[in-house]
Amino acid sequence: MKIICGGMWVALIVAASNTWAAPVFMSEEWAAEACNAWNENPKLVTGLAGKWIGNDAGRGYKVIHIYRSDCDTTRRVELTITDSEGGAHCSYGGTVQHNALNGDVDYLMYANDQDWVCMGKGDWGCGPMGAMATGKLKFEGPKMEAMSVMGPFEDFLLLTGSLDSDRNSCP
């Protein structure tokens, strides 16, 4: 009987230690998952191929920095997007690797937590046009270029809400 009981305790301890916790929203771990989710989204991969991904200042990549304004605003994460196999693929998601953004090709996006939730759900007024027009999404980068890719950009906003994440703490 002791062996069974002891075995049950071992099983409970192992199960508890293997419990997966969702990454903190917009943490480095979350950004890595967002990068993978980007690559699984055909609207982002194909919708941003061609002209959008081609506008890279000759570097071979575009950079997107994002953060939550309700947290430490110096804690940004980065997605690096490259032209690969004719599509706009995320090649990196994590801590900022490119500190200086090129305003002609790169993007900086931030919002408060409430607005990120709204955009991630795709609620009325929280799509790309509504979010930018109402100031829910703060945005720096090539605005005319962004306006030309509103369909795929909407999928990016929805992606931010589709990933399981801890929104109760800051990165």
Residue frames as a rotation matrix with the C-alpha (Angstrom) as fourth column:
MET 1
0.565 0.825 0.000 0.00
0.825 -0.565 0.000 0.00
0.000 0.000 -1.000 0.00
LYS 2
0.384 -0.500 -0.776 2.82
0.190 -0.780 0.596 2.42
-0.904 -0.377 -0.204 0.81
ILE 3
-0.654 -0.667 0.356 4.34
0.449 0.037 0.893 1.87
-0.608 0.744 0.275 -2.64
ILE 4
-0.115 0.702 0.702 1.06
0.957 -0.111 0.267 2.75
0.266 0.703 -0.660 -4.36
CYS 5
0.793 0.404 -0.457 0.63
0.549 -0.798 0.248 5.81
-0.264 -0.447 -0.855 -2.19
GLY 6
0.028 -0.876 -0.481 4.24
0.167 -0.471 0.866 6.82
-0.986 -0.105 0.133 -2.74
GLY 7
-0.645 -0.218 0.732 3.81
0.713 0.172 0.680 6.24
-0.274 0.961 0.044 -6.47
MET 8
0.389 0.858 0.335 0.73
0.905 -0.424 0.033 8.45
0.171 0.290 -0.942 -6.49
TRP 9
0.670 -0.191 -0.718 2.68
0.252 -0.851 0.461 11.25
-0.699 -0.490 -0.521 -4.81
VAL 10
-0.469 -0.880 0.072 5.47
0.294 -0.079 0.952 10.91
-0.833 0.468 0.296 -7.35
ALA 11
-0.365 0.411 0.835 2.92
0.928 0.091 0.361 11.05
0.073 0.907 -0.415 -10.16
LEU 12
0.722 0.673 -0.160 1.33
0.689 -0.720 0.078 14.17
-0.063 -0.167 -0.984 -8.67
ILE 13
0.311 -0.695 -0.648 4.69
0.112 -0.650 0.752 15.88
-0.944 -0.307 -0.124 -8.25
VAL 14
-0.677 -0.550 0.489 5.71
0.510 0.128 0.851 15.02
-0.530 0.826 0.193 -11.82
ALA 15
0.026 0.775 0.631 2.35
0.978 -0.149 0.142 16.23
0.205 0.614 -0.762 -13.15
ALA 16
0.796 0.272 -0.541 2.63
0.452 -0.861 0.232 19.48
-0.403 -0.429 -0.808 -11.19
SER 17
-0.054 -0.899 -0.434 6.17
0.081 -0.438 0.896 20.13
-0.995 0.013 0.096 -12.44
ASN 18
-0.740 -0.197 0.643 5.09
0.609 0.207 0.765 19.51
-0.284 0.958 -0.033 -16.05
THR 19
0.365 0.918 -0.159 2.21
0.764 -0.392 -0.512 21.99
-0.532 0.065 -0.844 -15.88
TRP 20
-0.458 -0.500 0.735 2.61
0.859 -0.462 0.221 24.44
0.229 0.733 0.641 -18.71
ALA 21
0.056 0.428 -0.902 2.10
0.521 -0.783 -0.340 28.10
-0.852 -0.451 -0.267 -17.95
ALA 22
0.687 0.249 0.683 1.10
0.721 -0.351 -0.597 30.41
0.091 0.902 -0.421 -20.75
PRO 23
-0.446 -0.890 0.090 3.80
0.877 -0.455 -0.151 32.95
0.176 0.011 0.984 -21.63
VAL 24
-0.133 0.324 -0.937 3.33
0.459 -0.818 -0.348 36.52
-0.879 -0.476 -0.040 -20.48
PHE 25
0.713 0.517 0.474 1.64
0.660 -0.267 -0.702 38.58
-0.236 0.813 -0.532 -23.20
MET 26
0.883 -0.405 0.239 4.31
-0.099 -0.657 -0.748 40.27
0.459 0.636 -0.620 -25.34
SER 27
0.526 -0.780 0.338 7.19
-0.403 0.121 0.907 38.58
-0.749 -0.614 -0.250 -23.55
GLU 28
-0.372 -0.760 -0.533 10.10
-0.885 0.118 0.451 37.06
-0.280 0.639 -0.717 -25.46
GLU 29
-0.821 0.117 0.559 8.45
0.104 0.993 -0.054 33.62
-0.561 0.014 -0.827 -25.21
TRP 30
0.246 0.968 -0.040 5.16
0.251 -0.104 -0.962 35.04
-0.936 0.227 -0.269 -26.50
ALA 31
0.296 -0.192 -0.936 6.98
-0.778 -0.616 -0.120 36.68
-0.554 0.764 -0.332 -29.43
ALA 32
-0.806 -0.592 -0.001 8.52
-0.504 0.686 0.525 33.33
-0.310 0.424 -0.851 -30.41
GLU 33
-0.480 0.722 0.498 5.03
0.523 0.691 -0.499 31.78
-0.704 0.021 -0.709 -30.43
ALA 34
0.450 0.626 -0.637 3.69
-0.120 -0.664 -0.738 34.76
-0.885 0.408 -0.224 -32.41
CYS 35
-0.292 -0.654 -0.698 6.44
-0.856 -0.146 0.495 34.21
-0.426 0.743 -0.517 -34.99
ASN 36
-0.932 -0.018 0.362 5.40
0.078 0.966 0.248 30.56
-0.354 0.260 -0.899 -35.39
ALA 37
-0.042 0.997 0.057 1.72
0.528 0.071 -0.846 31.56
-0.848 -0.006 -0.530 -35.62
TRP 38
0.147 -0.008 -0.989 2.61
-0.614 -0.784 -0.084 34.15
-0.775 0.620 -0.120 -38.30
ASN 39
-0.709 -0.581 -0.399 4.19
-0.669 0.377 0.640 31.44
-0.222 0.721 -0.656 -40.43
GLU 40
-0.804 0.494 0.330 1.09
0.468 0.869 -0.159 29.26
-0.366 0.027 -0.930 -40.10
ASN 41
0.143 0.873 -0.466 -1.18
0.248 -0.487 -0.837 32.09
-0.958 0.005 -0.286 -41.30
PRO 42
-0.187 -0.242 0.952 -1.45
0.950 0.201 0.238 32.11
-0.249 0.949 0.192 -45.13
LYS 43
0.790 0.521 0.323 -2.97
0.586 -0.796 -0.149 35.60
0.179 0.307 -0.935 -45.13
LEU 44
0.744 -0.592 -0.308 0.17
-0.241 -0.669 0.703 37.00
-0.623 -0.449 -0.641 -43.51
VAL 45
-0.113 -0.866 0.487 2.66
0.280 0.443 0.852 34.90
-0.953 0.233 0.193 -45.47
THR 46
-0.323 0.011 0.946 1.12
0.938 0.135 0.319 35.44
-0.125 0.991 -0.054 -48.91
GLY 47
0.687 0.708 0.165 -0.74
0.721 -0.692 -0.030 38.72
0.093 0.140 -0.986 -48.29
LEU 48
0.793 -0.461 -0.398 2.47
-0.193 -0.810 0.554 40.49
-0.578 -0.363 -0.731 -47.30
ALA 49
0.029 -0.761 0.648 4.61
0.712 0.471 0.520 38.89
-0.701 0.446 0.556 -50.00
GLY 50
0.273 0.041 0.961 5.80
0.912 -0.329 -0.245 40.94
0.306 0.944 -0.127 -52.94
LYS 51
0.174 -0.194 0.966 5.74
0.214 -0.950 -0.229 44.70
0.961 0.246 -0.124 -52.57
TRP 52
0.878 0.206 0.433 5.33
-0.338 -0.375 0.863 44.86
0.341 -0.904 -0.260 -48.76
ILE 53
0.778 -0.621 0.096 8.17
0.321 0.524 0.789 42.50
-0.541 -0.583 0.607 -47.88
GLY 54
0.328 -0.657 0.679 10.20
0.905 0.013 -0.424 43.86
0.270 0.754 0.599 -50.80
ASN 55
0.516 -0.131 0.847 10.30
-0.139 -0.988 -0.068 47.30
0.846 -0.082 -0.528 -49.18
ASP 56
0.857 -0.243 -0.455 13.19
0.514 0.471 0.717 46.41
0.040 -0.848 0.528 -46.88
ALA 57
0.812 -0.558 -0.171 15.80
-0.523 -0.826 0.211 49.11
-0.260 -0.082 -0.962 -47.62
GLY 58
0.405 -0.663 -0.630 17.96
-0.589 0.339 -0.734 46.43
0.700 0.668 -0.253 -49.25
ARG 59
-0.258 -0.531 0.807 18.52
-0.965 0.181 -0.189 44.64
-0.045 -0.828 -0.559 -45.92
GLY 60
-0.646 0.078 -0.759 16.54
-0.219 0.934 0.283 41.49
0.731 0.349 -0.587 -46.72
TYR 61
-0.465 0.518 -0.718 14.17
0.848 0.494 -0.193 41.90
0.254 -0.699 -0.668 -43.74
LYS 62
-0.063 0.499 0.864 11.60
-0.220 -0.852 0.476 44.14
0.973 -0.160 0.164 -42.07
VAL 63
-0.850 -0.251 -0.463 11.33
0.394 0.278 -0.876 44.62
0.349 -0.927 -0.138 -38.33
ILE 64
0.199 0.906 0.373 8.23
-0.040 -0.373 0.927 45.00
0.979 -0.199 -0.038 -36.17
HIS 65
-0.919 -0.369 -0.140 8.58
0.148 0.008 -0.989 46.13
0.366 -0.929 0.048 -32.57
ILE 66
0.114 0.985 0.132 5.53
-0.017 -0.131 0.991 45.78
0.993 -0.115 0.002 -30.33
TYR 67
-0.885 -0.346 -0.312 4.80
0.284 0.131 -0.950 46.45
0.369 -0.929 -0.017 -26.69
ARG 68
0.202 0.922 -0.330 2.14
0.843 0.008 0.538 47.03
0.499 -0.387 -0.776 -24.05
SER 69
-0.230 -0.302 0.925 1.95
-0.013 -0.950 -0.313 50.63
0.973 -0.085 0.215 -22.86
ASP 70
0.757 0.529 0.382 0.56
-0.404 -0.081 0.911 49.48
0.513 -0.845 0.152 -19.49
CYS 71
0.796 -0.574 -0.191 3.89
0.583 0.643 0.498 47.79
-0.163 -0.507 0.846 -18.77
ASP 72
0.110 -0.863 -0.493 7.51
0.119 -0.481 0.869 48.93
-0.987 -0.155 0.050 -18.86
THR 73
0.891 0.367 -0.267 7.63
-0.173 -0.269 -0.947 50.61
-0.419 0.891 -0.176 -22.28
THR 74
0.030 -0.931 -0.363 11.28
-0.982 -0.095 0.163 49.70
-0.186 0.352 -0.917 -22.70
ARG 75
-0.494 -0.136 0.859 10.26
-0.201 0.979 0.040 46.00
-0.846 -0.153 -0.511 -22.74
ARG 76
0.276 0.515 -0.812 9.58
-0.916 -0.115 -0.385 45.64
-0.291 0.850 0.440 -26.44
VAL 77
0.047 -0.278 0.959 9.62
0.179 0.947 0.266 42.46
-0.983 0.160 0.095 -28.45
GLU 78
-0.281 -0.281 -0.918 10.60
-0.802 -0.457 0.385 42.06
-0.527 0.844 -0.097 -32.06
LEU 79
0.538 0.308 0.785 9.38
0.296 0.802 -0.518 40.12
-0.789 0.511 0.340 -35.04
THR 80
-0.418 -0.675 -0.607 11.77
-0.524 -0.366 0.769 39.96
-0.742 0.640 -0.201 -37.98
ILE 81
0.603 0.709 0.365 10.07
0.021 0.444 -0.896 39.26
-0.798 0.548 0.252 -41.31
THR 82
-0.502 -0.825 -0.258 12.02
-0.374 -0.062 0.925 38.03
-0.780 0.561 -0.278 -44.34
ASP 83
0.414 0.515 -0.750 11.22
-0.904 0.139 -0.404 37.17
-0.104 0.846 0.524 -47.94
SER 84
-0.646 -0.578 0.499 11.52
-0.544 0.807 0.230 33.41
-0.536 -0.123 -0.835 -48.01
GLU 85
-0.787 0.292 0.543 10.21
0.495 0.825 0.274 31.09
-0.368 0.484 -0.794 -50.72
GLY 86
-0.696 0.477 0.537 8.14
0.313 -0.471 0.825 33.94
0.646 0.742 0.179 -52.16
GLY 87
0.440 0.881 -0.175 6.38
0.551 -0.111 0.827 34.70
0.709 -0.460 -0.534 -48.89
ALA 88
-0.011 -0.353 0.936 6.70
-0.575 -0.763 -0.295 37.04
0.818 -0.541 -0.194 -45.93
HIS 89
0.437 0.090 -0.895 7.94
0.435 0.850 0.298 34.65
0.787 -0.519 0.332 -43.26
CYS 90
0.798 -0.206 0.567 8.75
-0.580 -0.520 0.627 35.43
0.166 -0.829 -0.534 -39.66
SER 91
0.322 -0.783 -0.532 12.36
0.069 0.580 -0.811 34.41
0.944 0.224 0.241 -39.15
TYR 92
-0.729 -0.574 -0.374 12.71
0.440 0.026 -0.898 35.62
0.524 -0.819 0.234 -35.55
GLY 93
0.408 0.782 0.471 10.51
-0.061 -0.491 0.869 36.46
0.911 -0.383 -0.153 -32.60
GLY 94
0.290 -0.332 -0.898 11.95
0.915 0.371 0.158 37.49
0.280 -0.867 0.411 -29.23
THR 95
0.280 -0.284 -0.917 14.01
0.548 -0.737 0.395 40.21
-0.788 -0.614 -0.051 -27.57
VAL 96
0.944 0.067 -0.323 14.87
-0.176 -0.724 -0.666 43.23
-0.279 0.686 -0.672 -29.66
GLN 97
0.292 -0.851 0.436 17.80
0.786 0.474 0.397 42.47
-0.544 0.227 0.808 -31.97
HIS 98
-0.341 -0.303 0.890 17.55
0.798 -0.594 0.104 45.62
0.497 0.745 0.444 -34.11
ASN 99
-0.324 0.178 -0.929 17.49
0.784 -0.499 -0.369 48.63
-0.530 -0.848 0.023 -31.79
ALA 100
-0.620 0.059 -0.782 17.28
-0.302 -0.938 0.169 51.27
-0.724 0.341 0.599 -34.51
LEU 101
0.101 0.739 0.666 14.18
0.653 0.456 -0.604 51.06
-0.750 0.497 -0.437 -36.68
ASN 102
-0.955 -0.279 0.105 14.11
0.246 -0.542 0.804 52.44
-0.167 0.793 0.586 -40.22
GLY 103
-0.396 0.858 -0.326 10.92
-0.092 -0.391 -0.916 54.52
-0.914 -0.333 0.234 -40.36
ASP 104
-0.295 0.249 -0.923 10.63
-0.940 -0.248 0.233 53.95
-0.171 0.936 0.307 -44.12
VAL 105
-0.295 0.103 -0.950 10.33
-0.512 0.822 0.248 50.16
0.807 0.560 -0.190 -43.81
ASP 106
-0.786 -0.095 -0.611 9.99
0.389 0.692 -0.608 49.07
0.480 -0.715 -0.507 -40.16
TYR 107
0.133 0.941 0.312 7.10
-0.044 -0.309 0.950 49.31
0.990 -0.140 0.000 -37.72
LEU 108
-0.978 -0.198 -0.072 6.58
0.069 0.023 -0.997 50.17
0.199 -0.980 -0.009 -34.06
MET 109
-0.090 0.995 0.049 3.16
-0.154 -0.062 0.986 49.35
0.984 0.081 0.159 -32.63
TYR 110
-0.922 -0.147 -0.358 1.87
0.311 0.267 -0.912 49.69
0.230 -0.952 -0.200 -29.10
ALA 111
-0.058 0.946 0.319 -1.37
-0.261 -0.323 0.910 49.95
0.964 -0.031 0.266 -27.19
ASN 112
-0.418 0.005 0.908 -2.72
-0.908 0.013 -0.418 49.58
-0.014 -1.000 0.000 -23.70
ASP 113
-0.948 -0.038 0.317 -3.86
-0.092 0.983 -0.156 46.17
-0.305 -0.177 -0.936 -22.51
GLN 114
-0.097 0.994 0.053 -7.57
0.042 0.058 -0.997 46.88
-0.994 -0.094 -0.047 -22.95
ASP 115
0.402 0.229 -0.887 -7.05
-0.787 -0.409 -0.462 47.93
-0.469 0.883 0.016 -26.57
TRP 116
-0.684 -0.647 -0.337 -4.81
-0.729 0.621 0.288 44.92
0.023 0.442 -0.897 -27.34
VAL 117
-0.697 0.509 0.506 -7.64
0.165 0.800 -0.577 42.69
-0.698 -0.319 -0.641 -26.09
CYS 118
0.309 0.859 -0.408 -10.16
-0.224 -0.352 -0.909 44.54
-0.924 0.372 0.084 -28.28
MET 119
0.118 -0.346 -0.931 -7.92
-0.983 -0.175 -0.059 44.28
-0.143 0.922 -0.361 -31.36
GLY 120
-0.848 -0.519 0.106 -7.11
-0.512 0.854 0.087 40.63
-0.136 0.020 -0.991 -30.65
LYS 121
-0.415 0.794 0.443 -10.81
0.284 0.576 -0.766 39.80
-0.864 -0.192 -0.465 -30.62
GLY 122
-0.876 0.078 0.476 -11.56
0.453 -0.206 0.868 41.87
0.166 0.975 0.146 -33.71
ASP 123
-0.133 0.857 -0.497 -14.31
0.799 -0.204 -0.566 43.75
-0.587 -0.473 -0.658 -31.89
TRP 124
0.547 0.452 0.705 -16.11
0.791 -0.553 -0.260 46.55
0.273 0.700 -0.660 -33.70
GLY 125
0.944 -0.221 0.244 -13.85
-0.235 -0.972 0.031 49.61
0.230 -0.086 -0.969 -34.00
CYS 126
0.479 -0.794 0.375 -10.78
-0.466 0.133 0.875 47.51
-0.744 -0.594 -0.306 -33.23
GLY 127
0.738 -0.285 0.612 -9.86
0.643 0.571 -0.509 46.37
-0.204 0.769 0.605 -36.73
PRO 128
-0.233 -0.969 0.076 -6.79
0.959 -0.216 0.186 47.94
-0.164 0.117 0.979 -38.29
MET 129
-0.374 0.122 0.919 -8.50
0.442 -0.848 0.292 51.06
0.815 0.516 0.263 -39.65
GLY 130
0.667 0.725 0.173 -10.61
0.148 -0.357 0.922 51.61
0.730 -0.590 -0.345 -36.54
ALA 131
0.632 -0.482 -0.606 -7.72
0.757 0.216 0.617 50.98
-0.167 -0.849 0.501 -34.17
MET 132
-0.480 -0.849 0.219 -5.45
0.877 -0.470 0.100 53.42
0.018 0.240 0.971 -36.00
ALA 133
-0.251 0.446 0.859 -8.15
0.333 -0.794 0.509 56.05
0.909 0.414 0.051 -36.54
THR 134
0.763 0.637 0.108 -9.27
0.087 -0.266 0.960 56.06
0.641 -0.723 -0.259 -32.90
GLY 135
0.101 -0.822 0.560 -5.76
-0.777 -0.417 -0.473 55.94
0.622 -0.387 -0.681 -31.47
LYS 136
0.903 0.200 0.380 -6.25
-0.398 0.722 0.566 52.52
-0.161 -0.663 0.731 -29.88
LEU 137
0.587 -0.756 0.290 -3.14
0.774 0.629 0.071 51.37
-0.237 0.183 0.954 -31.74
LYS 138
0.627 -0.538 -0.564 -0.19
-0.430 -0.842 0.325 53.71
-0.650 0.038 -0.759 -31.66
PHE 139
0.682 -0.236 0.692 1.83
0.634 0.662 -0.399 53.23
-0.364 0.711 0.601 -34.80
GLU 140
0.341 -0.630 -0.698 5.07
-0.587 -0.723 0.366 54.45
-0.735 0.285 -0.616 -36.33
GLY 141
-0.416 -0.504 0.757 6.32
0.352 0.679 0.645 53.39
-0.839 0.534 -0.105 -39.73
PRO 142
-0.994 -0.002 -0.107 5.36
-0.098 -0.377 0.921 53.69
-0.042 0.926 0.374 -43.39
LYS 143
-0.464 0.885 0.045 1.67
-0.224 -0.068 -0.972 54.58
-0.857 -0.461 0.230 -43.03
MET 144
0.113 0.519 -0.847 0.75
-0.966 -0.142 -0.216 54.49
-0.232 0.843 0.486 -46.72
GLU 145
-0.615 -0.390 -0.685 2.31
-0.543 0.840 0.009 51.06
0.572 0.377 -0.728 -47.03
ALA 146
-0.947 0.287 0.147 0.36
0.034 0.542 -0.840 49.88
-0.320 -0.790 -0.523 -43.99
MET 147
-0.162 0.937 -0.308 -2.87
-0.622 -0.339 -0.705 51.22
-0.766 0.077 0.639 -45.51
SER 148
-0.074 0.092 -0.993 -2.24
-0.970 0.223 0.093 49.09
0.230 0.970 0.073 -48.59
VAL 149
-0.597 -0.203 -0.776 -2.16
-0.137 0.979 -0.150 45.83
0.791 0.017 -0.612 -46.58
MET 150
-0.350 0.527 0.774 -5.13
-0.923 -0.334 -0.190 46.22
0.158 -0.781 0.604 -44.23
GLY 151
0.632 0.631 -0.451 -6.42
-0.570 0.772 0.282 42.67
0.526 0.079 0.847 -44.85
PRO 152
0.185 -0.636 -0.749 -3.25
0.406 0.744 -0.531 40.88
0.895 -0.206 0.396 -43.73
PHE 153
-0.701 -0.461 0.544 -2.69
-0.229 -0.577 -0.784 43.50
0.675 -0.674 0.298 -41.03
GLU 154
0.205 0.851 0.484 -6.06
-0.899 -0.031 0.436 42.58
0.386 -0.524 0.759 -39.54
ASP 155
0.739 0.023 -0.673 -4.87
0.060 0.993 0.100 38.98
0.671 -0.114 0.733 -39.26
PHE 156
-0.408 -0.909 -0.085 -1.79
0.280 -0.036 -0.959 40.22
0.869 -0.416 0.270 -37.39
LEU 157
-0.496 0.285 0.820 -4.01
-0.755 -0.608 -0.246 42.03
0.428 -0.741 0.517 -34.87
LEU 158
0.630 0.775 -0.054 -6.18
-0.678 0.583 0.447 38.93
0.378 -0.245 0.893 -34.48
LEU 159
0.248 -0.648 -0.720 -3.04
0.235 0.761 -0.605 36.84
0.940 -0.019 0.341 -34.00
THR 160
-0.652 -0.543 0.529 -2.20
-0.329 -0.426 -0.843 38.89
0.683 -0.723 0.099 -30.89
GLY 161
-0.128 0.691 0.711 -5.43
-0.991 -0.058 -0.123 37.66
-0.044 -0.720 0.692 -29.32
SER 162
0.630 0.447 -0.634 -5.29
-0.575 0.818 0.005 34.09
0.521 0.362 0.773 -30.58
LEU 163
-0.211 -0.801 -0.560 -2.25
-0.012 0.575 -0.818 32.99
0.977 -0.166 -0.131 -28.61
ASP 164
0.722 0.386 -0.574 -2.71
0.515 0.255 0.819 31.67
0.463 -0.886 -0.014 -25.09
SER 165
-0.337 -0.869 0.362 -0.99
0.318 -0.467 -0.825 34.16
0.886 -0.163 0.434 -22.81
ASP 166
-0.017 0.186 -0.982 -0.83
0.993 -0.112 -0.038 35.54
-0.118 -0.976 -0.183 -19.29
ARG 167
-0.047 0.083 0.995 -2.16
0.462 -0.882 0.095 39.09
0.886 0.464 0.003 -19.47
ASN 168
0.873 0.458 -0.165 -2.14
0.323 -0.291 0.901 39.60
0.365 -0.840 -0.402 -15.69
SER 169
0.479 -0.782 -0.399 1.56
0.390 -0.218 0.895 40.30
-0.787 -0.584 0.201 -15.41
CYS 170
0.838 -0.253 -0.484 4.07
-0.515 -0.662 -0.544 42.32
-0.183 0.705 -0.685 -17.38
PRO 171
0.766 -0.628 -0.135 7.09
0.426 0.655 -0.625 40.96
0.481 0.421 0.769 -19.23
